[in-house]
């Protein structure tokens, strides 16, 4: 699988402080690559350097196998992007805004019609953009980015500020792009649940440093389920089970066990019942992506 984007020890320094430090990011052809991190982690800065909008301090960027610095024009001709928030003329209609980008991109009329259909704005194309809802403006921004049917689409927080219906719409749209149009997507977000539902690969950045990179399966494999058991006498149960080789931690009213098979759970239950210790509840807890994120970054707060 070809590398579409690769960064090598990519760094950006403002004064003495690094906003991004030694980021090695790899996006392969046909992927939806989710670039995750809390606000201020360095996501937008990294994407701007990949697009040549911000000058890098150290390192190197290649896109489509070519170095960005010396091939900027040809790379950007095959790239669409929506960084931070869409740019538009509020006094012009949707279609008039699209015509402006059409002239800049030098693409045929059929592209304009097709992308408006893709983002479901064909019925609102004659309405002034100043009267569009936030979701419609985001969809117009994505339509502009898609206009030349680029090989690479870079989206920075495209669902920011949208209601659940708008988020769902954008998500389904993005998910369709690699198969329908052979577009590779690099999308940043702090909404972990969104990335979980659409990305095939993921990179996690925090305080400007890459903390994890791999497939969504690799990330989810870090999710080791825990078994939580509540008994009538947790202290006695914990002591007895330890003697039988089952170590646990106490968490509230539960004993917590890591990496147990179904057979081991059944065995623990049998031991407790034989010892006349009533088992009140057995629960399996799996971490969601947010919990895994917090484990990786050491952050104890929600994003």
Secondary structure, 3 states (H helix, E strand, C coil): CCEEEEEEEEEEEECCEEEEEEECCEEECCCEEEEECCCCCCHHHHHHHHCCCCCCCEEEEEECCEECCCCHHHHHHCEEEECCCCCCCCCCEHHHHHHHHHHHHCCCHHHHHHHHHHCCCCCCCCCEHHHCCHHHHHHHHHHHHHCCCCCEEEEECCCCCCCHHHHHHHHHHHHHHHHHHCCEEEEEECCHHHHHHHCCEEEEEECCEEEEEEEHHHHHCCCCCEEEEEECCHHHHHHHHHHCCCCCEEECCEEEEECCCHHHHHHHHHHHHHCCCCEEEEEEECCCHHHHHHHHHCCCCCC
